[in-house]
């Protein structure tokens, strides 16, 4: 459901993948005098931020996740006029919702809110962007992430805030069912990276440790058998060489970058783990042979596929 997208140096946006609201053909868009600098893909929608802080949205809008009110879908990037003066710097698209952060530090949410994933203190859906009550004590937000019905924010000083569905522990709040407002996780050390999958989440600490939590089926948490009973709270993933620097959570799989290699674990029946097989699951972190001693710039997971950027772009994906 998620489309990988690429920003090239001349400012064009290329899209490819399956779409229920447009032709399943690769597309490209040129933004005149508006260089794109940030992209996020959700279940069937995409957010684009330009260098001057404009927010552009496209894709399905069944739940109002584009913030364009009544439009059912949009096949080309459309500007969110309500945020034009806000100068957006970050965006994260979940399955049916979107969260953004402005340069002034305000966070806004739109779309499906049945599990409180917009962080507005209630569970009513919204078709226009609404601001969250300030939650970071004026500390700037450095990263956002969104899952199926979850959202997360990481501050510049390494604090993690999460909200939304916690039915299987995917926001790390133990036995609570959901949180309709941002809640700070007790981590014990500063965090440098966060990621929300469909029903699980992960973060990386400044010491290079990876923690996962949420739905534990199919090995997506990468935890030892004795750790699985406590899957509703963050636990450290073992068995990887070197410090972890990045993590990305997909539908039912996880990818982590260390100083030495790329590790994958979880469901792999579509080849999304990149081991040259279609094994249903890999329970523990397994290194990829393709990327040993490579300089990894970034990783990203869709529901059933993975992208890794080195000096070239690699895709590990399900055929459509």
C-alpha positions as CSV (number, residue, x, y, z in Angstrom):
1,X,0.0,0.0,0.0
2,X,2.9,2.4,0.6
3,X,4.7,3.8,-2.4
4,X,8.4,4.4,-2.3
5,X,9.2,7.9,-3.7
6,X,12.4,9.6,-4.7
7,X,13.5,13.2,-4.8
8,X,16.2,13.9,-7.4
9,X,18.6,16.8,-7.5
10,X,16.6,18.8,-10.1
11,X,13.5,18.8,-7.9
12,X,11.3,16.3,-9.7
13,X,9.2,13.7,-7.7
14,X,8.9,10.2,-9.1
15,X,6.2,7.9,-7.9
16,X,5.6,4.2,-8.5
17,X,3.5,1.4,-7.0
18,X,0.0,0.3,-6.7
19,X,-2.8,2.8,-6.4
20,X,-6.6,2.4,-6.0
21,X,-7.4,6.0,-7.1
22,X,-5.1,6.4,-10.2
23,X,-3.4,4.3,-12.9
24,X,-0.8,1.9,-11.6
25,X,1.9,3.6,-13.7
26,X,5.0,5.4,-12.6
27,X,4.4,9.1,-12.4
28,X,6.5,12.3,-12.1
29,X,5.8,15.8,-11.0
30,X,7.8,19.0,-11.4
31,X,7.3,21.7,-8.8
32,X,8.2,25.0,-10.4
33,X,10.3,27.2,-8.1
34,X,9.5,24.9,-5.2
35,X,12.2,22.4,-4.6
36,X,10.9,19.3,-2.6
37,X,13.0,18.5,0.5
38,X,10.9,15.9,2.4
39,X,8.5,13.1,1.5
40,X,6.4,10.7,3.6
41,X,4.1,8.0,2.3
42,X,1.1,6.5,4.1
43,X,-1.4,3.7,3.3
44,X,-2.6,5.5,0.1
45,X,-1.5,9.1,0.5
46,X,1.7,11.1,0.3
47,X,3.0,14.4,1.9
48,X,5.6,16.6,0.3
49,X,7.3,19.5,1.9
50,X,9.1,22.1,-0.2
51,X,12.2,24.1,0.8
52,X,10.0,27.2,1.5
53,X,7.8,25.2,3.9
54,X,4.8,24.5,1.7
55,X,2.9,21.3,2.4
56,X,1.6,19.4,-0.6
57,X,-0.6,16.4,-0.4
58,X,-1.8,13.7,-2.9
59,X,-3.5,10.4,-2.8
60,X,-6.6,8.9,-1.2
61,X,-8.6,11.1,1.1
62,X,-11.3,8.7,2.4
63,X,-10.6,9.7,6.0
64,X,-9.7,13.3,5.3
65,X,-6.0,12.5,5.7
66,X,-5.0,15.0,3.0
67,X,-6.3,17.9,4.9
68,X,-8.1,19.1,1.8
69,X,-11.6,18.7,3.3
70,X,-14.1,17.2,0.9
71,X,-12.0,16.1,-2.0
72,X,-12.3,12.3,-2.3
73,X,-8.8,11.9,-3.8
74,X,-6.0,13.9,-5.5
75,X,-3.8,12.6,-8.2
76,X,-1.3,15.5,-8.3
77,X,0.3,17.4,-5.5
78,X,-2.1,19.9,-4.0
79,X,-1.1,22.7,-1.6
80,X,-2.7,22.7,1.9
81,X,-3.7,26.4,1.9
82,X,-4.6,26.4,5.6
83,X,-0.9,25.8,6.5
84,X,0.6,28.0,3.8
85,X,1.8,30.6,6.3
86,X,2.9,28.0,8.9
87,X,6.1,26.9,7.2
88,X,6.0,23.1,7.6
89,X,9.3,21.3,8.3
90,X,8.3,17.7,9.1
91,X,5.5,15.3,8.0
92,X,4.6,11.7,8.7
93,X,1.8,9.8,7.0
94,X,0.2,6.9,8.8
95,X,-2.3,4.4,7.3
96,X,-5.2,6.9,7.2
97,X,-3.8,10.0,9.1
98,X,-1.2,12.6,8.8
99,X,0.8,14.6,11.3
100,X,3.1,17.6,10.6
101,X,5.3,20.0,12.5
102,X,6.0,23.6,11.6
103,X,9.3,25.5,11.9
104,X,7.7,27.3,14.9
105,X,7.4,23.9,16.7
106,X,3.6,23.4,16.4
107,X,2.3,19.9,15.6
108,X,-0.9,19.4,13.6
109,X,-3.0,16.3,12.8
110,X,-5.6,15.3,10.3
111,X,-7.5,12.2,9.1
112,X,-8.6,9.1,10.9
113,X,-8.7,9.6,14.7
114,X,-10.6,6.5,15.9
115,X,-7.7,5.5,18.2
116,X,-6.6,9.0,19.2
117,X,-3.7,9.0,16.7
118,X,-4.1,12.7,16.0
119,X,-3.2,13.5,19.6
120,X,-6.1,16.0,20.0
121,X,-7.5,14.6,23.3
122,X,-10.5,13.0,21.6
123,X,-11.3,10.4,19.0
124,X,-13.2,12.4,16.4
125,X,-12.0,12.3,12.8
126,X,-10.8,15.5,11.2
127,X,-10.7,16.6,7.5
128,X,-8.7,19.7,8.2
129,X,-5.4,20.1,10.2
130,X,-5.9,20.8,13.9
131,X,-3.1,21.8,16.3
132,X,-2.1,19.6,19.2
133,X,-1.7,21.1,22.6
134,X,2.0,21.9,23.1
135,X,3.7,18.9,24.7
136,X,7.5,19.2,24.5
137,X,8.1,22.2,26.7
138,X,9.2,24.3,23.7
139,X,11.9,21.8,22.8
140,X,12.1,21.6,19.0
141,X,10.8,18.4,17.3
142,X,13.4,16.7,15.2
143,X,11.5,13.7,13.9
144,X,7.9,12.4,13.4
145,X,6.7,8.9,12.6
146,X,3.2,7.5,12.1
147,X,1.9,3.9,11.9
148,X,-1.5,2.3,11.3
149,X,-3.2,4.2,14.2
150,X,-0.2,5.5,16.0
151,X,2.0,8.7,16.0
152,X,5.4,9.5,17.5
153,X,7.5,12.6,17.9
154,X,11.2,12.8,18.9
155,X,12.6,16.0,20.4
156,X,16.0,17.6,19.8
157,X,17.0,16.6,23.3
158,X,16.1,12.9,22.7
159,X,12.7,12.6,24.4
160,X,10.1,10.3,22.8
161,X,6.3,11.1,22.8
162,X,3.8,8.6,21.4
163,X,0.0,8.5,21.1
164,X,-2.8,6.5,19.5
165,X,-3.6,2.8,19.5
166,X,-1.9,0.7,22.2
167,X,-4.1,-2.4,21.8
168,X,-0.9,-4.6,21.4
169,X,1.5,-2.3,23.1
170,X,2.6,-0.4,20.0
171,X,3.1,2.9,21.7
172,X,4.8,1.3,24.7
173,X,2.3,2.2,27.4
174,X,1.9,-1.2,29.0
175,X,-1.7,-2.3,29.5
176,X,-3.3,1.0,28.4
177,X,-5.6,0.6,25.4
178,X,-4.9,4.0,23.7
179,X,-3.7,7.5,24.4
180,X,-5.5,10.4,22.7
181,X,-2.8,12.9,23.7
182,X,1.0,12.7,23.4
183,X,2.6,10.7,26.2
184,X,6.3,10.7,27.0
185,X,8.0,7.3,27.1
186,X,10.3,6.5,30.0
187,X,13.5,5.5,28.2
188,X,16.3,6.2,30.6
189,X,18.6,7.7,27.9
190,X,18.4,10.0,25.0
191,X,16.9,8.7,21.7
192,X,18.1,9.6,18.2
193,X,15.7,7.7,15.9
194,X,12.1,6.5,16.0
195,X,9.8,4.5,13.7
196,X,6.2,3.4,13.8
197,X,5.2,0.2,11.9
198,X,1.6,-0.9,11.4
199,X,1.3,-2.6,14.8
200,X,4.8,-2.3,16.2
201,X,7.3,0.5,16.9
202,X,11.0,1.0,17.5
203,X,13.6,3.5,18.6
204,X,17.4,3.8,18.7
205,X,19.2,5.4,21.6
206,X,22.3,7.6,21.6
207,X,24.3,4.6,22.8
208,X,23.4,2.7,19.7
209,X,20.8,0.3,21.2
210,X,17.7,-0.7,19.4
211,X,14.4,-1.1,21.3
212,X,11.2,-2.6,19.9
213,X,7.6,-3.1,21.2
214,X,4.1,-3.9,20.1
215,X,2.7,-6.9,18.2
216,X,5.2,-9.7,18.5
217,X,4.0,-12.2,15.8
218,X,6.2,-13.3,12.9
219,X,9.4,-12.1,14.5
220,X,9.0,-8.4,13.8
221,X,10.3,-7.3,17.2
222,X,13.6,-9.3,16.8
223,X,13.4,-10.3,20.5
224,X,14.5,-13.5,22.3
225,X,11.8,-16.0,23.2
226,X,12.1,-15.1,26.9
227,X,11.4,-11.4,26.1
228,X,8.2,-11.8,24.2
229,X,5.9,-11.9,27.2
230,X,6.8,-8.2,27.8
231,X,6.2,-7.1,24.2
232,X,4.0,-4.2,25.4
233,X,7.0,-2.2,26.7
234,X,10.3,-1.3,25.0
235,X,12.9,-4.0,25.1
236,X,16.5,-4.1,23.7
237,X,17.1,-6.1,20.6
238,X,20.2,-8.3,20.9
239,X,22.5,-10.0,18.4
240,X,23.7,-7.1,16.1
241,X,27.3,-6.1,15.6
242,X,28.1,-2.4,16.0
243,X,26.0,0.5,17.1
244,X,22.5,0.9,15.6
245,X,22.1,4.2,13.9
246,X,18.7,3.9,12.1
247,X,15.6,1.8,12.2
248,X,12.4,1.5,10.0
249,X,9.3,-0.6,10.8
250,X,7.1,-2.0,8.0
251,X,3.9,-3.8,8.1
252,X,5.3,-6.9,9.8
253,X,9.0,-6.5,9.4
254,X,11.8,-4.3,10.7
255,X,15.1,-3.1,9.2
256,X,18.0,-1.7,11.3
257,X,21.2,-0.1,10.2
258,X,24.4,-0.5,12.3
259,X,27.9,0.8,11.8
260,X,28.7,-2.6,10.3
261,X,25.7,-3.7,8.2
262,X,22.0,-3.8,7.6
263,X,19.9,-6.2,9.6
264,X,16.3,-7.4,8.9
265,X,13.8,-9.5,10.8
266,X,10.1,-10.3,10.8
267,X,7.8,-11.4,8.0
268,X,9.6,-12.1,4.8
269,X,7.2,-14.0,2.5
270,X,7.3,-11.2,-0.2
271,X,11.1,-10.9,-0.1
272,X,11.0,-7.7,2.0
273,X,13.8,-9.0,4.3
274,X,16.3,-9.0,1.4
275,X,17.9,-12.4,2.1
276,X,17.2,-13.9,-1.4
277,X,14.4,-16.0,0.0
278,X,10.6,-15.8,0.7
279,X,10.8,-17.2,4.2
280,X,7.6,-16.5,6.1
281,X,9.5,-15.2,9.1
282,X,12.9,-14.5,10.5
283,X,12.7,-14.2,14.3
284,X,16.0,-12.6,15.1
285,X,18.1,-9.9,13.4
286,X,19.9,-11.3,10.3
287,X,22.6,-9.3,8.4
288,X,22.2,-8.6,4.7
289,X,25.2,-9.7,2.6
290,X,24.6,-7.0,0.0
291,X,25.4,-4.1,2.3
292,X,28.4,-5.2,4.4
293,X,30.9,-2.4,4.7
294,X,28.6,-0.1,2.6
295,X,27.9,3.5,3.5
296,X,24.1,3.5,4.2
297,X,22.4,6.8,3.9
298,X,18.8,5.9,4.7
299,X,16.4,3.1,5.0
300,X,12.6,3.0,4.6
301,X,9.9,0.3,4.9
302,X,6.5,0.1,3.3
303,X,4.0,-2.5,4.3
304,X,5.6,-5.3,2.4
305,X,8.8,-3.8,0.9
306,X,12.0,-2.1,1.9
307,X,14.3,0.6,0.3
308,X,17.9,1.2,1.2
309,X,19.9,4.2,-0.1
310,X,23.7,3.9,-0.4
311,X,25.4,5.5,-3.4
312,X,22.6,3.7,-5.3
313,X,19.0,2.9,-4.5
314,X,18.1,-0.7,-3.7
315,X,14.5,-2.0,-3.4
316,X,13.5,-5.2,-1.7
317,X,9.8,-5.5,-2.6
318,X,6.7,-7.5,-3.3
319,X,5.8,-7.7,-6.9
320,X,2.6,-5.9,-7.7
